[in-house]
C-alpha cells in the first residue's frame, strides 16, 4: 500500500498510532520517537493518523471584489490576453496582482477562455482594427456592478489606441461631462502618442495636436 506523507513529516501513521495507544509519559515517547512533546500530545488527541490536506480552504486573492469586477469588465471590453491584462491590472488596479491570482479570477467569473469571448464572425471595424495609424484612441464607458459596501454604481472609463493597444483606465462615480473632461485631461497627460482622433461608439472628433508626443 502506497502511503503519501507530508514532506516534513517526522512520523508515520503506524508510529502515530503507537503514540496514541501508549500509556508512557509524553517525555518518554518524545525521546523514543525523536519528536517533540507537542507532537506527542497532538497525536494522542487524534483518532485518525493520516496526514490531513494542506490545501487552503479559501484561495487567497490580492484583488477585492470591486477590483475583480474591474478586471472582468476589462477582459470583456478589450479582449486582452492574460499577460497584457496583468500589466494593466498592476498599473491601474492593484500593483500586487499575481499572474496566477488573475488567472483564477478570470476562470472564476467565466471569462478565462479568451477565444470564447470573441464573436465568431467579427464585424468589419474589427477586421480593419490594425490598419489604423497611431493616435486613433477609442474611448468606452462601462457600468460596473455595485458592490455590497457601495452606495452607488461606478463607471469604468477606458481608452485604447487602436494601433498599439496602449490602454488607459480610470474609475469614476458618474459619466457626467465634468468627469469626461477630467478623463480626457488625464489621458492627455499620460498618453505617449500624439492623439489624432477620439473615437466613440456614437461619433468621432478630431483632436489633432491634443497630446504632445
Buried (B, 14 or more C-beta within 10 A) or exposed (E): EEEEEEEEEEBEBEBBBBBBEBEEEBEEBBEBBEBEBEBBEBBBEEEEBEEEEEEEEEEEBBBEEBBBBBBBBBBEBBBBEBEBBBEBBBEBBBEEBBEEBBBBBBEEBEBBEBEEEEEEEEEEEEEEBEEBEBBBBBBBBBEBEEBEEEEEEBBBBBBBBBBEEBBBBBBBEEBEEEBBEBBBEBBEEEBEBBBBBBBEEEEEEEBEEBBEE
